Amino acid sequence: MELSDLASRLRSGRLFHAYIVTGADAGTRERAGDLIAQAAVCQAERGVPCGVCRDCVKARKKIHPDIETVRRDPDQAFYNVESMRALRTRALDVPNEAGRAVHIVAEADLMNVQAQNAMLKVLEEPPTHAVFVLLADNPQMLLETVRSRCETIGLTPEETALDGKIEGMAEDFFNEFTKEDGLGLVRAVKPMEKLSKTELFDLVTGLRRRALDAAGQMTEDKLRRLTDTLDTADQMVFSNLKGAALGGYLIARLYGSGE
Ligand SMILES: [Zn+2]
């Protein structure tokens, strides 16, 4: 499935104690992991994150105390057993703020066998409040016993070519954004009202690409404001924000007085 389909998957299914996220590229897997984590801590408890509750906001800003991403020591080729034992101990702790605590393991396929066995122990009897998300490029490197205890989310790469209509809209919006006053943006967001959810995702993707290419064309501050806004916009679309509201949000964030 594409990342944009993950919402319906989360909405329709129950929340599992453990996931393996595989497929696509590392960045997309991380985003999927973040979205599962947000769904797990969201107060709305409806599978898909609401996007607006305190827990969603903190998750989005990556400051939620109950979401951690575990990363391999870059000096080591594999996770060692100690790091997974430490994770097991932390997983026993009661969450600080949310109803659940989420432990995302980046490059989980780089756990050695002892580390995987330590992970397995906690997967066999997971604390009721714990959710584990294993990000893995090569899930076949994981023990069958680990895999069988996880719900696998297989991502396909996002469509790379955007259709001309969306591309044109992204370009128009971006051109207006680079100008000194933002007055043209009000016109530029108007056509967003008619876009489907998938098209809105594509539009945000198109804007993100332009932002990546735009270093040097605008102040670092302005660029950061754009990329931060797009990160949030992406998740709001994921949580079913409609096109008209997205346009309003972009203008408020990029040209409004407050946050
Ligand atoms: Zn929420």
Boltz pocket constraint, residues with backbone or C-beta under 6 A from the ligand:
constraints:
  - pocket:
      binder: B
      contacts: [[A, 38], [A, 41], [A, 42], [A, 43], [A, 44], [A, 49], [A, 50], [A, 51], [A, 52], [A, 53], [A, 54], [A, 55], [A, 56], [A, 57]]
      max_distance: 6.0
